[in-house]
Amino acid sequence: MSGPTIDPEVADAYARTAAALPPVRGLVNAPANALELRGEKLVDPTWLASRVSQTARIWRCDEARVPATLWWYSASSALLAVPAAMLLSTGLAPDPTPERLTFTLRPDGSVATVRSAGILRGPEEFADRLRAAMARIIGWLAAVAKMNERSLWAIATDAIANRALDAATALGGPSIGSALAVRIAERIGAPLLTPRFVDVVAGEQTFADPGVEPPPGARRFVRRNSCCLLYRSPAVAAAGDPEAAERAKCVSCPSQLPALRLARLGALVG
C-alpha cells in the first residue's frame, strides 16, 4: 500500500523518541507482513461499523455502544501514545490528521501501530489538529453506534492523560506528563474534559497539582472520567459468579466503589 508522502523530519523525530523511550518502536513500526491501512479508514462509517461488529462478536455484546466504547478505548490509546512520548522527548508531534496516518490492526480489530507522514511543532499545534481529528472520528463512531458523543470524548480525555503520564513517568518526571495533558486538553476545550490526577501513597490519595511532582513514595494516577464498559460484556460477567463483572473492571475504573478503587491503586504503589 502506498501511503501519504512522508515529511523528512518525521523519521528523525520518531528515531529520537524511540531512543528516549524504546517501547515506542513497537507502537510505530508495523510487524512484518502486517496489512497497513490508510488513516481515512478511521473516518469511514462503513469501516467503523465493521470494527464495532467485530468487537461485538468477540465480547458477545448486543448493545452497539458497548463494543463501540471498547474499540475506541483501545484505539484512542494507540493513537495518542506516540504523540505524547514525542512531545515530551522532542517537543515535536506527529500530525494526527487521518489523511496523514497509516496504521495496522491486531487480529481482534484493535489498532496496533500508528505512523504519521507529518510533523507538528509544540502542544498547541498538535492540540488544534487533534481536536479536528477527534471530532471527525468520534462523530462517525457515535453515529454508527447510535450513541452520545460525550462518553467517547471522555475516553479521549483519559487517553491523553494516561499516555502523557506513562511517557513522563518513564522519563523520570510524572508532572511534565500531567501538565502536558492539561495543556493539550485546555487548548482543545469542550467537549474534551480537563484531565484529573491523584497521588496515592500508604492507602491514601490526594488530588494532584498537575505541574507539581508527587510527594516522596507516592505514585500519580489518572482520576478517570470514563469507563471502557468491559464489565458489561457477557464474556466476562460469568454466570453464577456475581463478582466476575467487578473483577473485570480496570484498577482505576470510575465505576468501582471509591474505597475499592483506592485499595487496588494502593496495591500498585506497594
N, C-alpha and C positions, 0 to 999 in steps of 0.2 A: 504494500500500500504506500502510495506517495503522500506524505504529509505536507503541512504548510512549510514554507521556506523558513529556515532557522536563522535567527539573528546570531551573528558571530560571537556576541558576548555571552550567549546562553551557555554554551559548553563550558566556558571558563567559570561562570557563576555556579553551575552545577558541580563542577570539579572541586571548587573551593569549599562549597557547602559539604560535600561528601568527605573532604579531608577533615573538616571540623567535626562532622557528625557522620561517621561511617555508615550507620543504618540507613541513611538517605539513599544510598546506592540501590537498595532493594525496593525503594518506592518510586524510582525513576527509570531504571533500566529494565526493559521488557525481557522476560525469560526467553531463552532460545525457542524458536518456533511458535511463540505466542502470537496470536492474531491481534494486530494493533488496529484500533478503531479511531475514526476522526471524532474530534470533540463535538461536532454538530449533533452526534447521536444523543448527547446529553440534553438537547432541547428538541428532540424528535418525539412527539407524543406516542407514536406507534412503538418506537423502541423502548421508551419508558414503560409503556403498558406491558411489554414483554418481560421487563425486569420485575415489575410488580407481580405478574402472573407466575413467573419462575419462583420468586421468593415465597409467594403464597403456597405453591406446591411443596416446597421444601419444608416450610414451617406449619403446613396444614391450617392455614388461616383462611377463613371465608370472608371476613370484613376487609375490604381493599385498603383501608387506611393503616391497618397493622403491617402488612408487608411493605407498603409504600414507606412507612416510617422506618421499618427495619433496614430497608435498602438505603434510604437517604442517610440514616445514622452512620452506616459504613462508608458510603460514597463521599459524604461531606468531610469525613475524617481523612480519607485518602486524598481528596482534592486540596486540603489545607495543610497537610503535614509538611510537605517540602517548602511551600511558600513561607511558613513560619520559621523553619530552620534556615532558609536562605536569607530572610530579612535579618535574623539575629546574627548570622555569621558573616554576611557580606554587605548588608544594607540594601541589597537588591531583591527583586522578587520576580518569579515567573508570571507572565501575563495569564490570568485565569479566564480570559475571553474564550468561550467554547471553540470558536473557529481557529484559535491558535494552539489548541491542545491535541495530543494523541494519547490514547490510554489503552490499557488491557484489562481483561476481566478474569476472575477466578472461575472455576467450574460452576460455582453456585450463582454466578452472575454479579457478584460484588466487584467493585473496582479494585484492581491490584496495583497497577503503576500508572503514573500520570506524568507527562512531559509537555512543556510549553515551547513554542518556537519564538516567543518574545520575551523581552526583559523590561522590567519597570524599575523606577528609582524611588525607593522610600515607601513607608507605610501609607502615606496619603494617596499616592498614585495607585498603589495596589488596592487600597480600600475602595477607591472610586470605580475601578474596573471590576472588583469583586462584587460590589453592590449590583452592578448591571448584570453580571453573570448569574449571580444567585437569584435575582428576580426572575430571570428567564427560566432557569432550571426548576426552581420551586414553583413558579406559576404553572408550568406544564405538568409537573408531577402531581400537584394538588388537583389540577383539573382531571387528570387521568384517574386518580383515586377518589375523586369527588369528596375532597376533604378541605378543611380550612387551612390556609397557608401559614397561620400563626405558629402552629406547633412545629412546622418544618423550619421556620426562621429561628425558633428557639433551639432546635438541634444545631443549626448553623452557628449560633452564638456559642454553644458549648464546644463545638468542634474547633472553632478559633481559639477558645480559651485553653482547651486541653492540649492542642498541638503546640501552641506557643509555650505553654508551661512545661511540657515534656522536653522541648528542644532547649529551653533555657536551663532547666534542671540539669540536663546532660552537659551543658556548657558551664555549670557551676554557679549559676545565679538565678534562682527562680523568679525574682522580682522583675528582671528585664523581660521575661516572658509574659507575666501577668500584666505588666504595664503596657507592653506592646498590644496584647489582646484588647485591652480597654481603649487604647488609642485608635486601633482599627475600627472597633465597634462604634465608638463615638463619631468617627468620621462617616461611617455608613449611615448611622441613625436608624430610626424606626423604619420598618418593623423589627429590625435586629435589636435584641436586648443588650444591656450592658453586662458583660461578664462579671461574675462574683467569685470570690475566693475565700477559703477558710484555712487557717493554720491549725493543725492538730498535733497535740502532744499530751502524753500522760492522761489519756481518756478525756481530754477537754479540747474544745475548739473555740477559736476567736475569729471574727470576721477580719479578713486581711486587708491592709492598705496595699493595693497592687504594686505600688512603687517602692515598698519597703521590704527588705529581706525577712523571712520568717525568723522568729526567735530561736535561740540555740535548742537543738533537739526536736524542733517542730518540723513538720512536713506540710507543704502547701498543696491543697486540692481545689478543684473547681467546685463551687457550690452550684450544682447544675440547675438549669431552667427546664430541662427536657427529659423525656423518658423514651427509650427505644421500643417499648411495648413488647419485648421478647417474652415477658412473663405471661402474656395473654395468649401465647401460642399453645395449642393442644399438644404440640410436640414436646413441651417442657412441663406443662401442667399435668402431671401424671395422675391418672385415675387412682383413687384410693390413697393418694398422698397429698393431703391438704396443704403441706408446706412446700411442695415442689415448686409452685409458682414463685413463692417468696425467695427460695434459694436461687432461682433463675435471675433475679434482679441483680443488676450491677452493684458493685460495692458502694458507689456514690449515688445510686438511684434515688431520685427525689420522691418516689412512690413508697419508700420504706418508712417505717416508724423512725422518727428522728434519733431515738436512743439506739436503735439497732444500726442505723447508718453510721453513727459516731463510733460504736463499738467495732464495726467492720473496718472503718477507716483507721481507727486506733491500732488495730492489729497489724496494719501495714507499716505503721511507724515503729512498732516494737516497744 
